[in-house]
Amino acid sequence: MSGESPNPIAVGWSILGAMRKRRPDPAGDGVVDHGDLAGILGILRESGVAALPEERDRIAAYRTLLADLDPDELSKDEALAYWVNLYNAGALDVAAQAAEGGVPSVLRIPGAFSKPRVSVAGESLSLDDIEHGKIRRFQDPRIHGALVCGSASCPTLRYEPYRGADIDRQLDSQMRAFLAGGGAIYEPVTNRLLLSRVLLWYGADFVRPHRMPTWIPVSKRAVGAAINEWLDPDLQAQSVGATVAFQSYDWALACSIG
């Protein structure tokens, strides 16, 4: 398990900066073709993170394609799919940089999440800007099961790009897959429900989605109750009355398809 961890002060400043970005205001009916991302995901699924360095040109071309669009000319669902795919493509590029440089964690890439990486509609955006300034403002906490960071403990990538017409179904199944794939584990000896640390950092979004992005702390019990609907029925039954705790987070380089 990697001993890497981000600097919390730097992360806090980056998130505060993201909140100064323009709020998404999609009001159109445009549709985006994410076929290029589908091809990249196919390569990753077949060959793993080691194949990503050779895909950097394709990732860059896809990100440029999206950057040339105005997401506010899309419908709300199309815009959410646009931002999630743009974020994940950026995270794939960071993971590719790490693999290319032979470093063990994306945290070794300077400004991995805080450095501006793309310009959209005249705004220069980092991955933090996209996540906190754009995606979380759509007020759907399920995005936390869909966004990746190129690390062992983050959610896995979906095998297909997110698309406006399908995003409600996709986010729901992705959230279930994230929890079933290790994001929620019942420990019978201690009667604990061990949740991904992602749910410690962003649990308030599940408890108060109408206030996303929210920073007001919530109790562990409240987080456990809020994510219960996405748990496997067997795990729901096992964890009734269990104490909620959070897992450690492994920042070791990893990027896979769930």
N, C-alpha and C positions, 0 to 999 in steps of 0.2 A: 504494500500500500504506500502510495506517495506521501511524503511528509510535507509536500508543498501546500501552501495556503495563501490566498490573496491578502493584501494589506487592507484591513477593514476601513481605515481612514480614507485611503485612496478610492476604494469602492464607493464609500459614502459620497465623496466629492463628485465622482463620476455620475452617480445617480442623481444628485442635486442638479448637475449640469444638464442631464437629460430632461429634467422636468421643465427646462426653459425652452425646449424645442416646441415647434408648432403642434397643436393637437390635431390628430387626424380628423378630416371632415369629408369623408367620401359621400358623394351625392350624384354619381353618374351611373352608367350602365355598361361600362367597358368590361371586357373579359381578357385575361392574360393567358398566353400559351406558355406553360411551364415544362414543355417537352424536353428542353435542354437539361433541366435539372433531373428529369426522370432518367436520362442517359447516365448522368454522373452517379446517381444513386444505384443504378444497376451495376456500374463498375465497382463501387464500394461494397455492394452486397456480395459480389463475386470474389473480389481480391483483397478486401480489407483496407485498413488505413495506410498500409505500405504503398498502395496504388495511387494515393491522393496527389503526391508531388507531380506525377505525370499528367494529372487532370487540372492543374492550376490554370492553364490557358482557357480551358472549357468553363471552369468556374468563373473566371474573370469575364468571359464573354457573356455568360448568363447574367451576372450581376450588372454588367453594362446595359444589357437589354432591359432589365428592370429599372435601372437608373434613368433611362431615357423616357420612362413613362411618368405620368402624374397620377399617383394613387388616389388622389381625391376625385379623379374622373371615373373611378370604379364604384361599384356598389359596395355596401358595407362588408358583405361576406367576401367579395373578391379582394377588397383592400386588406382585410385581415389575412387572407391566404397569401397575398403579395408580401406583406411585411414579415410573416412567419418564414416564408421561403427565402426572402432576402436575408434575414438574420441567419438562418441555418446555412445558407450558401457562404456567408461571411465566416461562420464558425468552421465550416469545412476548409476554407482557405487557411485559417489560422492553424488548424490541425495539420494541413498539408505543409505549412511552413515548419512546424515542429518536427514532423516526420522527415522532411527534407534536410533539416539541420541536425538531426539525430539527437534532439533534446527530449527529455522524458515527460515534459508537461507543457501544455499551452501557456502556463503561467511564466515560462521562460521566454516567451515571445514578448518583447517590449510593447506595452500598450495594447495587448491582445484584444481587450474589450473596451478600452477607453480611447484609443487612437482613432481619429476619423478615417473611415475606410471607403466611403461611398458618398456621392452627392446626389440628392433626390430633390427635384423641384427647387433647386437653389439652396438647399440646406446640406451642410457637410455633417455626416452622421457617423458615429462610432457604433459598435455593437450594443453598448450600454444605451446609447441614444435611441436605437431602434427598439430595444426591449422595453425600457422604462418610459421613454418619451412617446412611443408610438403604440407598440403592441399591447401593453398593459392597459392603455386607455380605452381599449375596446371592451373592457370589463367582462372578460371571459376567463376565469381562473384556469380552465383546462389547458390554456397555452403553456402552463408550466410543465405539462407532460409532453409537450411537443418541441420545445426549444432545446437545442443541444449546445454543449460547450467544448466538445472534443476531449472529454474526460471520462474515466471509468464509471464514476457515480452519476453522471448525468443521464437523462432519458436517452433511449436509443432513437435513431432516426426512423421515420416511417418509410416503408418501401416505395412510396409514391409521393409526388409533390402534393401539397395542399391546394385545393381548388375551391373556388367560391361556391359552386353548386353542391359540393359534398362536404364542406368544412365542418358542419355541425356533427355529422356522422363520424368524420375522421377524428376530430378532437375528442369525441366521446370514447371511441375505441382506443385512441392513443393513450388517454388518461387511464383507462382500465389496464392497458398493456403495461404502462409504466409501473403501476402499483403491483400488478401480478408478476412482473419481471424482477422484483426485488425492492420496489419502492415502498412496499408494506409487507412486513414479515411478523408473524405471530410467534412469540417465544413462550411455549407452554410452561417451562420450568419457573420462569419469573412472572408469568401472566402479563407480559408486556406486548404491546403492538409497536413495533419498531418501524418508524417512518423515515423516508428519505429526508436528508437535511434540506433539500429543496423546499420541503413543506414546513421546515422551521423558518427559513428565510422568507417564504412567501405565503405562509399559512393564513395570514390575515386576508389575503385576496380571496381565499375560499370562504372564509367566515363572513366577509363584507364585500362581495363582488361589486355591488353598486357603488363602492367608494374606491375602486381600483384606479390607480395604484395607491394602496394604503400602507401606512407605516405604523399605525397604532397597534401595539402588541396585543396578542390574544393568547388564551390559555391553550396548553397542549390538548386538554380535553375537548375544547371547542374545535381545534383543527381536526382531531380524530372524528368528531361527529360530522364535520363539514365534508370530509372526503369519503364518508361511509358509503354513499350511493355508488361509488365507482369500485368498491372492493368486490372481489369474488364472493358469492353467497356463502361458501364454506368458511372463508376468512371472516366474514361478517359474524357468523354464528360463533366461531371460536373466540373472537376478540370482545364479545359482550362483557363489559365490566373490566376490561383490561386497562392497565396503566399505559399511557402513551409516552413513548420516548423517541429520540431521534438518533439515527445512525451517524457515524462519522462519514466524512466525504473524501473520496479518493480522487485526486487531481491528476493521476497518471494518465498519459496520453492514450486515448482510446476513442474509436468512432466506429459504430456498427449499425446495421439495420436490424430493427426489432421484428 
